[in-house]
Amino acid sequence: MSREQKELVQRLYVDDLDRRKIELEMSIEKSTFYRIKEKALIIYGEVVGHIPYMIK
């Protein structure tokens, strides 16, 4: 996972922050938030075996 993905996941799921607060703190737009989150969840799914590893 990239530093950006780790930061977003930490803030969203561990720190339990609101999406809008995360966007402000990370200086990102809503579309960027969802793009980073989607990629991070795909990586997580691959690691835990819920999604077959995808060659990128």
mmCIF entry with sequence, helices, sheets and N, C-alpha, C, O atoms, coordinates in Angstrom:
data_MODEL
# 
_entry.id   MODEL 
# 
_entity.id                         1 
_entity.type                       polymer 
_entity.pdbx_number_of_molecules   1 
# 
_entity_poly.entity_id                      1 
_entity_poly.type                           'polypeptide(L)' 
_entity_poly.nstd_linkage                   no 
_entity_poly.nstd_monomer                   no 
_entity_poly.pdbx_seq_one_letter_code       MSREQKELVQRLYVDDLDRRKIELEMSIEKSTFYRIKEKALIIYGEVVGHIPYMIK 
_entity_poly.pdbx_seq_one_letter_code_can   MSREQKELVQRLYVDDLDRRKIELEMSIEKSTFYRIKEKALIIYGEVVGHIPYMIK 
_entity_poly.pdbx_strand_id                 A 
# 
loop_
_entity_poly_seq.entity_id 
_entity_poly_seq.num 
_entity_poly_seq.mon_id 
_entity_poly_seq.hetero 
1 1  MET n 
1 2  SER n 
1 3  ARG n 
1 4  GLU n 
1 5  GLN n 
1 6  LYS n 
1 7  GLU n 
1 8  LEU n 
1 9  VAL n 
1 10 GLN n 
1 11 ARG n 
1 12 LEU n 
1 13 TYR n 
1 14 VAL n 
1 15 ASP n 
1 16 ASP n 
1 17 LEU n 
1 18 ASP n 
1 19 ARG n 
1 20 ARG n 
1 21 LYS n 
1 22 ILE n 
1 23 GLU n 
1 24 LEU n 
1 25 GLU n 
1 26 MET n 
1 27 SER n 
1 28 ILE n 
1 29 GLU n 
1 30 LYS n 
1 31 SER n 
1 32 THR n 
1 33 PHE n 
1 34 TYR n 
1 35 ARG n 
1 36 ILE n 
1 37 LYS n 
1 38 GLU n 
1 39 LYS n 
1 40 ALA n 
1 41 LEU n 
1 42 ILE n 
1 43 ILE n 
1 44 TYR n 
1 45 GLY n 
1 46 GLU n 
1 47 VAL n 
1 48 VAL n 
1 49 GLY n 
1 50 HIS n 
1 51 ILE n 
1 52 PRO n 
1 53 TYR n 
1 54 MET n 
1 55 ILE n 
1 56 LYS n 
# 
_struct_asym.id          A 
_struct_asym.entity_id   1 
# 
loop_
_struct_conf.conf_type_id 
_struct_conf.id 
_struct_conf.pdbx_PDB_helix_id 
_struct_conf.beg_label_comp_id 
_struct_conf.beg_label_asym_id 
_struct_conf.beg_label_seq_id 
_struct_conf.pdbx_beg_PDB_ins_code 
_struct_conf.end_label_comp_id 
_struct_conf.end_label_asym_id 
_struct_conf.end_label_seq_id 
_struct_conf.pdbx_end_PDB_ins_code 
_struct_conf.beg_auth_comp_id 
_struct_conf.beg_auth_asym_id 
_struct_conf.beg_auth_seq_id 
_struct_conf.end_auth_comp_id 
_struct_conf.end_auth_asym_id 
_struct_conf.end_auth_seq_id 
_struct_conf.pdbx_PDB_helix_class 
_struct_conf.details 
_struct_conf.pdbx_PDB_helix_length 
HELX_P HELX_P1 AA1 ARG A 3  ? VAL A 9  ? ARG A 3  VAL A 9  1 ? 7  
HELX_P HELX_P2 AA2 GLN A 10 ? VAL A 14 ? GLN A 10 VAL A 14 3 ? 5  
HELX_P HELX_P3 AA3 ARG A 19 ? MET A 26 ? ARG A 19 MET A 26 1 ? 8  
HELX_P HELX_P4 AA4 LYS A 30 ? VAL A 48 ? LYS A 30 VAL A 48 1 ? 19 
# 
_struct_conf_type.id          HELX_P 
_struct_conf_type.criteria    ? 
_struct_conf_type.reference   ? 
# 
loop_
_atom_site.group_PDB 
_atom_site.id 
_atom_site.type_symbol 
_atom_site.label_atom_id 
_atom_site.label_alt_id 
_atom_site.label_comp_id 
_atom_site.label_asym_id 
_atom_site.label_entity_id 
_atom_site.label_seq_id 
_atom_site.pdbx_PDB_ins_code 
_atom_site.Cartn_x 
_atom_site.Cartn_y 
_atom_site.Cartn_z 
_atom_site.occupancy 
_atom_site.B_iso_or_equiv 
_atom_site.pdbx_formal_charge 
_atom_site.auth_seq_id 
_atom_site.auth_comp_id 
_atom_site.auth_asym_id 
_atom_site.auth_atom_id 
_atom_site.pdbx_PDB_model_num 
ATOM 1   N N  . MET A 1 1  ? 0.842   -1.177  0.000   1.00 0.00 ? 1  MET A N  1 
ATOM 2   C CA . MET A 1 1  ? 0.000   0.000   0.000   1.00 0.00 ? 1  MET A CA 1 
ATOM 3   C C  . MET A 1 1  ? 0.889   1.243   0.000   1.00 0.00 ? 1  MET A C  1 
ATOM 4   O O  . MET A 1 1  ? 1.940   1.266   0.640   1.00 0.00 ? 1  MET A O  1 
ATOM 5   N N  . SER A 1 2  ? 0.466   2.245   -0.705  1.00 0.00 ? 2  SER A N  1 
ATOM 6   C CA . SER A 1 2  ? 1.218   3.504   -0.728  1.00 0.00 ? 2  SER A CA 1 
ATOM 7   C C  . SER A 1 2  ? 1.033   4.241   0.604   1.00 0.00 ? 2  SER A C  1 
ATOM 8   O O  . SER A 1 2  ? 0.143   3.921   1.391   1.00 0.00 ? 2  SER A O  1 
ATOM 9   N N  . ARG A 1 3  ? 1.887   5.224   0.830   1.00 0.00 ? 3  ARG A N  1 
ATOM 10  C CA . ARG A 1 3  ? 1.786   6.034   2.047   1.00 0.00 ? 3  ARG A CA 1 
ATOM 11  C C  . ARG A 1 3  ? 0.410   6.706   2.108   1.00 0.00 ? 3  ARG A C  1 
ATOM 12  O O  . ARG A 1 3  ? -0.221  6.765   3.163   1.00 0.00 ? 3  ARG A O  1 
ATOM 13  N N  . GLU A 1 4  ? -0.036  7.206   0.967   1.00 0.00 ? 4  GLU A N  1 
ATOM 14  C CA . GLU A 1 4  ? -1.327  7.889   0.884   1.00 0.00 ? 4  GLU A CA 1 
ATOM 15  C C  . GLU A 1 4  ? -2.480  6.939   1.220   1.00 0.00 ? 4  GLU A C  1 
ATOM 16  O O  . GLU A 1 4  ? -3.408  7.311   1.939   1.00 0.00 ? 4  GLU A O  1 
ATOM 17  N N  . GLN A 1 5  ? -2.417  5.720   0.702   1.00 0.00 ? 5  GLN A N  1 
ATOM 18  C CA . GLN A 1 5  ? -3.453  4.731   0.987   1.00 0.00 ? 5  GLN A CA 1 
ATOM 19  C C  . GLN A 1 5  ? -3.461  4.368   2.467   1.00 0.00 ? 5  GLN A C  1 
ATOM 20  O O  . GLN A 1 5  ? -4.525  4.287   3.081   1.00 0.00 ? 5  GLN A O  1 
ATOM 21  N N  . LYS A 1 6  ? -2.282  4.150   3.042   1.00 0.00 ? 6  LYS A N  1 
ATOM 22  C CA . LYS A 1 6  ? -2.193  3.821   4.466   1.00 0.00 ? 6  LYS A CA 1 
ATOM 23  C C  . LYS A 1 6  ? -2.761  4.940   5.329   1.00 0.00 ? 6  LYS A C  1 
ATOM 24  O O  . LYS A 1 6  ? -3.485  4.688   6.293   1.00 0.00 ? 6  LYS A O  1 
ATOM 25  N N  . GLU A 1 7  ? -2.427  6.179   4.972   1.00 0.00 ? 7  GLU A N  1 
ATOM 26  C CA . GLU A 1 7  ? -2.912  7.333   5.725   1.00 0.00 ? 7  GLU A CA 1 
ATOM 27  C C  . GLU A 1 7  ? -4.436  7.415   5.680   1.00 0.00 ? 7  GLU A C  1 
ATOM 28  O O  . GLU A 1 7  ? -5.082  7.637   6.704   1.00 0.00 ? 7  GLU A O  1 
ATOM 29  N N  . LEU A 1 8  ? -5.002  7.236   4.497   1.00 0.00 ? 8  LEU A N  1 
ATOM 30  C CA . LEU A 1 8  ? -6.455  7.312   4.362   1.00 0.00 ? 8  LEU A CA 1 
ATOM 31  C C  . LEU A 1 8  ? -7.134  6.196   5.151   1.00 0.00 ? 8  LEU A C  1 
ATOM 32  O O  . LEU A 1 8  ? -8.097  6.447   5.875   1.00 0.00 ? 8  LEU A O  1 
ATOM 33  N N  . VAL A 1 9  ? -6.644  4.980   5.016   1.00 0.00 ? 9  VAL A N  1 
ATOM 34  C CA . VAL A 1 9  ? -7.227  3.840   5.740   1.00 0.00 ? 9  VAL A CA 1 
ATOM 35  C C  . VAL A 1 9  ? -7.136  4.065   7.243   1.00 0.00 ? 9  VAL A C  1 
ATOM 36  O O  . VAL A 1 9  ? -8.099  3.815   7.969   1.00 0.00 ? 9  VAL A O  1 
ATOM 37  N N  . GLN A 1 10 ? -5.984  4.535   7.714   1.00 0.00 ? 10 GLN A N  1 
ATOM 38  C CA . GLN A 1 10 ? -5.801  4.821   9.148   1.00 0.00 ? 10 GLN A CA 1 
ATOM 39  C C  . GLN A 1 10 ? -6.834  5.827   9.630   1.00 0.00 ? 10 GLN A C  1 
ATOM 40  O O  . GLN A 1 10 ? -7.505  5.607   10.638  1.00 0.00 ? 10 GLN A O  1 
ATOM 41  N N  . ARG A 1 11 ? -6.956  6.921   8.911   1.00 0.00 ? 11 ARG A N  1 
ATOM 42  C CA . ARG A 1 11 ? -7.879  7.988   9.333   1.00 0.00 ? 11 ARG A CA 1 
ATOM 43  C C  . ARG A 1 11 ? -9.343  7.549   9.258   1.00 0.00 ? 11 ARG A C  1 
ATOM 44  O O  . ARG A 1 11 ? -10.153 7.915   10.109  1.00 0.00 ? 11 ARG A O  1 
ATOM 45  N N  . LEU A 1 12 ? -9.668  6.771   8.241   1.00 0.00 ? 12 LEU A N  1 
ATOM 46  C CA . LEU A 1 12 ? -11.063 6.371   8.032   1.00 0.00 ? 12 LEU A CA 1 
ATOM 47  C C  . LEU A 1 12 ? -11.491 5.257   8.977   1.00 0.00 ? 12 LEU A C  1 
ATOM 48  O O  . LEU A 1 12 ? -12.537 5.355   9.618   1.00 0.00 ? 12 LEU A O  1 
ATOM 49  N N  . TYR A 1 13 ? -10.691 4.200   9.067   1.00 0.00 ? 13 TYR A N  1 
ATOM 50  C CA . TYR A 1 13 ? -11.123 3.012   9.805   1.00 0.00 ? 13 TYR A CA 1 
ATOM 51  C C  . TYR A 1 13 ? -10.583 2.914   11.224  1.00 0.00 ? 13 TYR A C  1 
ATOM 52  O O  . TYR A 1 13 ? -11.230 2.315   12.083  1.00 0.00 ? 13 TYR A O  1 
ATOM 53  N N  . VAL A 1 14 ? -9.426  3.481   11.490  1.00 0.00 ? 14 VAL A N  1 
ATOM 54  C CA . VAL A 1 14 ? -8.859  3.411   12.847  1.00 0.00 ? 14 VAL A CA 1 
ATOM 55  C C  . VAL A 1 14 ? -9.246  4.652   13.646  1.00 0.00 ? 14 VAL A C  1 
ATOM 56  O O  . VAL A 1 14 ? -9.749  4.557   14.765  1.00 0.00 ? 14 VAL A O  1 
ATOM 57  N N  . ASP A 1 15 ? -9.000  5.828   13.041  1.00 0.00 ? 15 ASP A N  1 
ATOM 58  C CA . ASP A 1 15 ? -9.323  7.080   13.733  1.00 0.00 ? 15 ASP A CA 1 
ATOM 59  C C  . ASP A 1 15 ? -10.806 7.423   13.635  1.00 0.00 ? 15 ASP A C  1 
ATOM 60  O O  . ASP A 1 15 ? -11.283 8.302   14.354  1.00 0.00 ? 15 ASP A O  1 
ATOM 61  N N  . ASP A 1 16 ? -11.545 6.741   12.753  1.00 0.00 ? 16 ASP A N  1 
ATOM 62  C CA . ASP A 1 16 ? -12.984 6.919   12.576  1.00 0.00 ? 16 ASP A CA 1 
ATOM 63  C C  . ASP A 1 16 ? -13.364 8.357   12.213  1.00 0.00 ? 16 ASP A C  1 
ATOM 64  O O  . ASP A 1 16 ? -14.341 8.901   12.729  1.00 0.00 ? 16 ASP A O  1 
ATOM 65  N N  . LEU A 1 17 ? -12.578 8.963   11.316  1.00 0.00 ? 17 LEU A N  1 
ATOM 66  C CA . LEU A 1 17 ? -12.862 10.330  10.898  1.00 0.00 ? 17 LEU A CA 1 
ATOM 67  C C  . LEU A 1 17 ? -13.854 10.341  9.739   1.00 0.00 ? 17 LEU A C  1 
ATOM 68  O O  . LEU A 1 17 ? -13.954 9.379   8.977   1.00 0.00 ? 17 LEU A O  1 
ATOM 69  N N  . ASP A 1 18 ? -14.570 11.427  9.624   1.00 0.00 ? 18 ASP A N  1 
ATOM 70  C CA . ASP A 1 18 ? -15.524 11.662  8.546   1.00 0.00 ? 18 ASP A CA 1 
ATOM 71  C C  . ASP A 1 18 ? -14.769 11.882  7.231   1.00 0.00 ? 18 ASP A C  1 
ATOM 72  O O  . ASP A 1 18 ? -13.675 12.445  7.223   1.00 0.00 ? 18 ASP A O  1 
ATOM 73  N N  . ARG A 1 19 ? -15.360 11.436  6.133   1.00 0.00 ? 19 ARG A N  1 
ATOM 74  C CA . ARG A 1 19 ? -14.740 11.586  4.817   1.00 0.00 ? 19 ARG A CA 1 
ATOM 75  C C  . ARG A 1 19 ? -14.344 13.027  4.539   1.00 0.00 ? 19 ARG A C  1 
ATOM 76  O O  . ARG A 1 19 ? -13.242 13.279  4.051   1.00 0.00 ? 19 ARG A O  1 
ATOM 77  N N  . ARG A 1 20 ? -15.217 13.973  4.839   1.00 0.00 ? 20 ARG A N  1 
ATOM 78  C CA . ARG A 1 20 ? -14.936 15.378  4.552   1.00 0.00 ? 20 ARG A CA 1 
ATOM 79  C C  . ARG A 1 20 ? -13.741 15.889  5.350   1.00 0.00 ? 20 ARG A C  1 
ATOM 80  O O  . ARG A 1 20 ? -12.939 16.671  4.838   1.00 0.00 ? 20 ARG A O  1 
ATOM 81  N N  . LYS A 1 21 ? -13.621 15.455  6.588   1.00 0.00 ? 21 LYS A N  1 
ATOM 82  C CA . LYS A 1 21 ? -12.482 15.861  7.421   1.00 0.00 ? 21 LYS A CA 1 
ATOM 83  C C  . LYS A 1 21 ? -11.187 15.292  6.858   1.00 0.00 ? 21 LYS A C  1 
ATOM 84  O O  . LYS A 1 21 ? -10.162 15.975  6.831   1.00 0.00 ? 21 LYS A O  1 
ATOM 85  N N  . ILE A 1 22 ? -11.234 14.055  6.414   1.00 0.00 ? 22 ILE A N  1 
ATOM 86  C CA . ILE A 1 22 ? -10.051 13.420  5.820   1.00 0.00 ? 22 ILE A CA 1 
ATOM 87  C C  . ILE A 1 22 ? -9.640  14.175  4.553   1.00 0.00 ? 22 ILE A C  1 
ATOM 88  O O  . ILE A 1 22 ? -8.457  14.441  4.340   1.00 0.00 ? 22 ILE A O  1 
ATOM 89  N N  . GLU A 1 23 ? -10.616 14.514  3.720   1.00 0.00 ? 23 GLU A N  1 
ATOM 90  C CA . GLU A 1 23 ? -10.320 15.256  2.497   1.00 0.00 ? 23 GLU A CA 1 
ATOM 91  C C  . GLU A 1 23 ? -9.640  16.586  2.814   1.00 0.00 ? 23 GLU A C  1 
ATOM 92  O O  . GLU A 1 23 ? -8.678  16.970  2.148   1.00 0.00 ? 23 GLU A O  1 
ATOM 93  N N  . LEU A 1 24 ? -10.134 17.277  3.818   1.00 0.00 ? 24 LEU A N  1 
ATOM 94  C CA . LEU A 1 24 ? -9.524  18.555  4.211   1.00 0.00 ? 24 LEU A CA 1 
ATOM 95  C C  . LEU A 1 24 ? -8.107  18.357  4.738   1.00 0.00 ? 24 LEU A C  1 
ATOM 96  O O  . LEU A 1 24 ? -7.188  19.072  4.337   1.00 0.00 ? 24 LEU A O  1 
ATOM 97  N N  . GLU A 1 25 ? -7.928  17.399  5.628   1.00 0.00 ? 25 GLU A N  1 
ATOM 98  C CA . GLU A 1 25 ? -6.625  17.167  6.245   1.00 0.00 ? 25 GLU A CA 1 
ATOM 99  C C  . GLU A 1 25 ? -5.585  16.692  5.237   1.00 0.00 ? 25 GLU A C  1 
ATOM 100 O O  . GLU A 1 25 ? -4.408  17.034  5.344   1.00 0.00 ? 25 GLU A O  1 
ATOM 101 N N  . MET A 1 26 ? -6.028  15.893  4.245   1.00 0.00 ? 26 MET A N  1 
ATOM 102 C CA . MET A 1 26 ? -5.101  15.368  3.246   1.00 0.00 ? 26 MET A CA 1 
ATOM 103 C C  . MET A 1 26 ? -5.025  16.252  2.003   1.00 0.00 ? 26 MET A C  1 
ATOM 104 O O  . MET A 1 26 ? -4.256  15.971  1.083   1.00 0.00 ? 26 MET A O  1 
ATOM 105 N N  . SER A 1 27 ? -5.825  17.320  1.978   1.00 0.00 ? 27 SER A N  1 
ATOM 106 C CA . SER A 1 27 ? -5.887  18.247  0.833   1.00 0.00 ? 27 SER A CA 1 
ATOM 107 C C  . SER A 1 27 ? -6.189  17.507  -0.472  1.00 0.00 ? 27 SER A C  1 
ATOM 108 O O  . SER A 1 27 ? -5.484  17.653  -1.471  1.00 0.00 ? 27 SER A O  1 
ATOM 109 N N  . ILE A 1 28 ? -7.254  16.713  -0.430  1.00 0.00 ? 28 ILE A N  1 
ATOM 110 C CA . ILE A 1 28 ? -7.666  15.961  -1.608  1.00 0.00 ? 28 ILE A CA 1 
ATOM 111 C C  . ILE A 1 28 ? -9.145  16.228  -1.888  1.00 0.00 ? 28 ILE A C  1 
ATOM 112 O O  . ILE A 1 28 ? -9.892  16.658  -1.009  1.00 0.00 ? 28 ILE A O  1 
ATOM 113 N N  . GLU A 1 29 ? -9.545  15.965  -3.117  1.00 0.00 ? 29 GLU A N  1 
ATOM 114 C CA . GLU A 1 29 ? -10.940 16.121  -3.506  1.00 0.00 ? 29 GLU A CA 1 
ATOM 115 C C  . GLU A 1 29 ? -11.702 14.826  -3.254  1.00 0.00 ? 29 GLU A C  1 
ATOM 116 O O  . GLU A 1 29 ? -11.107 13.771  -3.035  1.00 0.00 ? 29 GLU A O  1 
ATOM 117 N N  . LYS A 1 30 ? -13.018 14.925  -3.290  1.00 0.00 ? 30 LYS A N  1 
ATOM 118 C CA . LYS A 1 30 ? -13.886 13.773  -3.042  1.00 0.00 ? 30 LYS A CA 1 
ATOM 119 C C  . LYS A 1 30 ? -13.565 12.615  -3.986  1.00 0.00 ? 30 LYS A C  1 
ATOM 120 O O  . LYS A 1 30 ? -13.479 11.467  -3.550  1.00 0.00 ? 30 LYS A O  1 
ATOM 121 N N  . SER A 1 31 ? -13.391 12.906  -5.262  1.00 0.00 ? 31 SER A N  1 
ATOM 122 C CA . SER A 1 31 ? -13.099 11.845  -6.232  1.00 0.00 ? 31 SER A CA 1 
ATOM 123 C C  . SER A 1 31 ? -11.763 11.166  -5.923  1.00 0.00 ? 31 SER A C  1 
ATOM 124 O O  . SER A 1 31 ? -11.625 9.956   -6.100  1.00 0.00 ? 31 SER A O  1 
ATOM 125 N N  . THR A 1 32 ? -10.788 11.938  -5.465  1.00 0.00 ? 32 THR A N  1 
ATOM 126 C CA . THR A 1 32 ? -9.484  11.384  -5.100  1.00 0.00 ? 32 THR A CA 1 
ATOM 127 C C  . THR A 1 32 ? -9.612  10.497  -3.874  1.00 0.00 ? 32 THR A C  1 
ATOM 128 O O  . THR A 1 32 ? -8.990  9.437   -3.801  1.00 0.00 ? 32 THR A O  1 
ATOM 129 N N  . PHE A 1 33 ? -10.423 10.929  -2.906  1.00 0.00 ? 33 PHE A N  1 
ATOM 130 C CA . PHE A 1 33 ? -10.666 10.122  -1.708  1.00 0.00 ? 33 PHE A CA 1 
ATOM 131 C C  . PHE A 1 33 ? -11.159 8.734   -2.104  1.00 0.00 ? 33 PHE A C  1 
ATOM 132 O O  . PHE A 1 33 ? -10.635 7.721   -1.640  1.00 0.00 ? 33 PHE A O  1 
ATOM 133 N N  . TYR A 1 34 ? -12.172 8.700   -2.964  1.00 0.00 ? 34 TYR A N  1 
ATOM 134 C CA . TYR A 1 34 ? -12.755 7.414   -3.351  1.00 0.00 ? 34 TYR A CA 1 
ATOM 135 C C  . TYR A 1 34 ? -11.796 6.571   -4.200  1.00 0.00 ? 34 TYR A C  1 
ATOM 136 O O  . TYR A 1 34 ? -11.797 5.345   -4.097  1.00 0.00 ? 34 TYR A O  1 
ATOM 137 N N  . ARG A 1 35 ? -10.984 7.217   -5.032  1.00 0.00 ? 35 ARG A N  1 
ATOM 138 C CA . ARG A 1 35 ? -10.004 6.486   -5.834  1.00 0.00 ? 35 ARG A CA 1 
ATOM 139 C C  . ARG A 1 35 ? -8.950  5.834   -4.935  1.00 0.00 ? 35 ARG A C  1 
ATOM 140 O O  . ARG A 1 35 ? -8.615  4.663   -5.116  1.00 0.00 ? 35 ARG A O  1 
ATOM 141 N N  . ILE A 1 36 ? -8.433  6.588   -3.974  1.00 0.00 ? 36 ILE A N  1 
ATOM 142 C CA . ILE A 1 36 ? -7.429  6.055   -3.044  1.00 0.00 ? 36 ILE A CA 1 
ATOM 143 C C  . ILE A 1 36 ? -8.033  4.933   -2.216  1.00 0.00 ? 36 ILE A C  1 
ATOM 144 O O  . ILE A 1 36 ? -7.413  3.885   -2.036  1.00 0.00 ? 36 ILE A O  1 
ATOM 145 N N  . LYS A 1 37 ? -9.243  5.151   -1.712  1.00 0.00 ? 37 LYS A N  1 
ATOM 146 C CA . LYS A 1 37 ? -9.907  4.147   -0.881  1.00 0.00 ? 37 LYS A CA 1 
ATOM 147 C C  . LYS A 1 37 ? -10.144 2.858   -1.663  1.00 0.00 ? 37 LYS A C  1 
ATOM 148 O O  . LYS A 1 37 ? -9.897  1.770   -1.144  1.00 0.00 ? 37 LYS A O  1 
ATOM 149 N N  . GLU A 1 38 ? -10.618 2.968   -2.904  1.00 0.00 ? 38 GLU A N  1 
ATOM 150 C CA . GLU A 1 38 ? -10.894 1.783   -3.710  1.00 0.00 ? 38 GLU A CA 1 
ATOM 151 C C  . GLU A 1 38 ? -9.619  0.966   -3.944  1.00 0.00 ? 38 GLU A C  1 
ATOM 152 O O  . GLU A 1 38 ? -9.626  -0.257  -3.806  1.00 0.00 ? 38 GLU A O  1 
ATOM 153 N N  . LYS A 1 39 ? -8.542  1.642   -4.295  1.00 0.00 ? 39 LYS A N  1 
ATOM 154 C CA . LYS A 1 39 ? -7.281  0.936   -4.542  1.00 0.00 ? 39 LYS A CA 1 
ATOM 155 C C  . LYS A 1 39 ? -6.763  0.275   -3.266  1.00 0.00 ? 39 LYS A C  1 
ATOM 156 O O  . LYS A 1 39 ? -6.251  -0.844  -3.309  1.00 0.00 ? 39 LYS A O  1 
ATOM 157 N N  . ALA A 1 40 ? -6.893  0.960   -2.138  1.00 0.00 ? 40 ALA A N  1 
ATOM 158 C CA . ALA A 1 40 ? -6.442  0.394   -0.866  1.00 0.00 ? 40 ALA A CA 1 
ATOM 159 C C  . ALA A 1 40 ? -7.257  -0.849  -0.505  1.00 0.00 ? 40 ALA A C  1 
ATOM 160 O O  . ALA A 1 40 ? -6.701  -1.837  -0.025  1.00 0.00 ? 40 ALA A O  1 
ATOM 161 N N  . LEU A 1 41 ? -8.556  -0.806  -0.732  1.00 0.00 ? 41 LEU A N  1 
ATOM 162 C CA . LEU A 1 41 ? -9.404  -1.955  -0.406  1.00 0.00 ? 41 LEU A CA 1 
ATOM 163 C C  . LEU A 1 41 ? -9.140  -3.137  -1.331  1.00 0.00 ? 41 LEU A C  1 
ATOM 164 O O  . LEU A 1 41 ? -9.258  -4.289  -0.915  1.00 0.00 ? 41 LEU A O  1 
ATOM 165 N N  . ILE A 1 42 ? -8.786  -2.859  -2.568  1.00 0.00 ? 42 ILE A N  1 
ATOM 166 C CA . ILE A 1 42 ? -8.419  -3.942  -3.485  1.00 0.00 ? 42 ILE A CA 1 
ATOM 167 C C  . ILE A 1 42 ? -7.147  -4.619  -2.998  1.00 0.00 ? 42 ILE A C  1 
ATOM 168 O O  . ILE A 1 42 ? -7.061  -5.847  -2.976  1.00 0.00 ? 42 ILE A O  1 
ATOM 169 N N  . ILE A 1 43 ? -6.164  -3.822  -2.610  1.00 0.00 ? 43 ILE A N  1 
ATOM 170 C CA . ILE A 1 43 ? -4.915  -4.385  -2.081  1.00 0.00 ? 43 ILE A CA 1 
ATOM 171 C C  . ILE A 1 43 ? -5.194  -5.209  -0.835  1.00 0.00 ? 43 ILE A C  1 
ATOM 172 O O  . ILE A 1 43 ? -4.681  -6.320  -0.697  1.00 0.00 ? 43 ILE A O  1 
ATOM 173 N N  . TYR A 1 44 ? -6.004  -4.672  0.076   1.00 0.00 ? 44 TYR A N  1 
ATOM 174 C CA . TYR A 1 44 ? -6.347  -5.397  1.299   1.00 0.00 ? 44 TYR A CA 1 
ATOM 175 C C  . TYR A 1 44 ? -7.033  -6.723  0.956   1.00 0.00 ? 44 TYR A C  1 
ATOM 176 O O  . TYR A 1 44 ? -6.703  -7.761  1.531   1.00 0.00 ? 44 TYR A O  1 
ATOM 177 N N  . GLY A 1 45 ? -7.971  -6.689  0.033   1.00 0.00 ? 45 GLY A N  1 
ATOM 178 C CA . GLY A 1 45 ? -8.680  -7.903  -0.371  1.00 0.00 ? 45 GLY A CA 1 
ATOM 179 C C  . GLY A 1 45 ? -7.744  -8.948  -0.947  1.00 0.00 ? 45 GLY A C  1 
ATOM 180 O O  . GLY A 1 45 ? -7.911  -10.143 -0.701  1.00 0.00 ? 45 GLY A O  1 
ATOM 181 N N  . GLU A 1 46 ? -6.755  -8.498  -1.718  1.00 0.00 ? 46 GLU A N  1 
ATOM 182 C CA . GLU A 1 46 ? -5.767  -9.424  -2.270  1.00 0.00 ? 46 GLU A CA 1 
ATOM 183 C C  . GLU A 1 46 ? -4.929  -10.054 -1.157  1.00 0.00 ? 46 GLU A C  1 
ATOM 184 O O  . GLU A 1 46 ? -4.660  -11.255 -1.176  1.00 0.00 ? 46 GLU A O  1 
ATOM 185 N N  . VAL A 1 47 ? -4.524  -9.238  -0.197  1.00 0.00 ? 47 VAL A N  1 
ATOM 186 C CA . VAL A 1 47 ? -3.663  -9.711  0.893   1.00 0.00 ? 47 VAL A CA 1 
ATOM 187 C C  . VAL A 1 47 ? -4.376  -10.752 1.749   1.00 0.00 ? 47 VAL A C  1 
ATOM 188 O O  . VAL A 1 47 ? -3.775  -11.757 2.130   1.00 0.00 ? 47 VAL A O  1 
ATOM 189 N N  . VAL A 1 48 ? -5.634  -10.524 2.051   1.00 0.00 ? 48 VAL A N  1 
ATOM 190 C CA . VAL A 1 48 ? -6.355  -11.464 2.911   1.00 0.00 ? 48 VAL A CA 1 
ATOM 191 C C  . VAL A 1 48 ? -7.012  -12.597 2.127   1.00 0.00 ? 48 VAL A C  1 
ATOM 192 O O  . VAL A 1 48 ? -7.639  -13.481 2.711   1.00 0.00 ? 48 VAL A O  1 
ATOM 193 N N  . GLY A 1 49 ? -6.866  -12.568 0.808   1.00 0.00 ? 49 GLY A N  1 
ATOM 194 C CA . GLY A 1 49 ? -7.341  -13.671 -0.008  1.00 0.00 ? 49 GLY A CA 1 
ATOM 195 C C  . GLY A 1 49 ? -8.786  -13.597 -0.454  1.00 0.00 ? 49 GLY A C  1 
ATOM 196 O O  . GLY A 1 49 ? -9.321  -14.580 -0.966  1.00 0.00 ? 49 GLY A O  1 
ATOM 197 N N  . HIS A 1 50 ? -9.430  -12.456 -0.275  1.00 0.00 ? 50 HIS A N  1 
ATOM 198 C CA . HIS A 1 50 ? -10.825 -12.318 -0.709  1.00 0.00 ? 50 HIS A CA 1 
ATOM 199 C C  . HIS A 1 50 ? -10.939 -11.986 -2.185  1.00 0.00 ? 50 HIS A C  1 
ATOM 200 O O  . HIS A 1 50 ? -11.968 -12.244 -2.810  1.00 0.00 ? 50 HIS A O  1 
ATOM 201 N N  . ILE A 1 51 ? -9.877  -11.413 -2.742  1.00 0.00 ? 51 ILE A N  1 
ATOM 202 C CA . ILE A 1 51 ? -9.850  -11.060 -4.151  1.00 0.00 ? 51 ILE A CA 1 
ATOM 203 C C  . ILE A 1 51 ? -8.608  -11.719 -4.735  1.00 0.00 ? 51 ILE A C  1 
ATOM 204 O O  . ILE A 1 51 ? -7.518  -11.560 -4.186  1.00 0.00 ? 51 ILE A O  1 
ATOM 205 N N  . PRO A 1 52 ? -8.742  -12.449 -5.828  1.00 0.00 ? 52 PRO A N  1 
ATOM 206 C CA . PRO A 1 52 ? -7.540  -13.033 -6.444  1.00 0.00 ? 52 PRO A CA 1 
ATOM 207 C C  . PRO A 1 52 ? -6.553  -11.937 -6.826  1.00 0.00 ? 52 PRO A C  1 
ATOM 208 O O  . PRO A 1 52 ? -6.952  -10.871 -7.295  1.00 0.00 ? 52 PRO A O  1 
ATOM 209 N N  . TYR A 1 53 ? -5.279  -12.197 -6.626  1.00 0.00 ? 53 TYR A N  1 
ATOM 210 C CA . TYR A 1 53 ? -4.240  -11.235 -6.960  1.00 0.00 ? 53 TYR A CA 1 
ATOM 211 C C  . TYR A 1 53 ? -4.353  -10.852 -8.415  1.00 0.00 ? 53 TYR A C  1 
ATOM 212 O O  . TYR A 1 53 ? -4.467  -11.712 -9.288  1.00 0.00 ? 53 TYR A O  1 
ATOM 213 N N  . MET A 1 54 ? -4.320  -9.548  -8.677  1.00 0.00 ? 54 MET A N  1 
ATOM 214 C CA . MET A 1 54 ? -4.445  -9.043  -10.037 1.00 0.00 ? 54 MET A CA 1 
ATOM 215 C C  . MET A 1 54 ? -3.094  -8.495  -10.470 1.00 0.00 ? 54 MET A C  1 
ATOM 216 O O  . MET A 1 54 ? -2.519  -7.648  -9.785  1.00 0.00 ? 54 MET A O  1 
ATOM 217 N N  . ILE A 1 55 ? -2.588  -8.964  -11.590 1.00 0.00 ? 55 ILE A N  1 
ATOM 218 C CA . ILE A 1 55 ? -1.343  -8.439  -12.118 1.00 0.00 ? 55 ILE A CA 1 
ATOM 219 C C  . ILE A 1 55 ? -1.611  -7.061  -12.681 1.00 0.00 ? 55 ILE A C  1 
ATOM 220 O O  . ILE A 1 55 ? -2.516  -6.878  -13.495 1.00 0.00 ? 55 ILE A O  1 
ATOM 221 N N  . LYS A 1 56 ? -0.832  -6.103  -12.251 1.00 0.00 ? 56 LYS A N  1 
ATOM 222 C CA . LYS A 1 56 ? -1.054  -4.702  -12.657 1.00 0.00 ? 56 LYS A CA 1 
ATOM 223 C C  . LYS A 1 56 ? -0.024  -4.274  -13.638 1.00 0.00 ? 56 LYS A C  1 
ATOM 224 O O  . LYS A 1 56 ? -0.043  -3.131  -14.095 1.00 0.00 ? 56 LYS A O  1 
# 
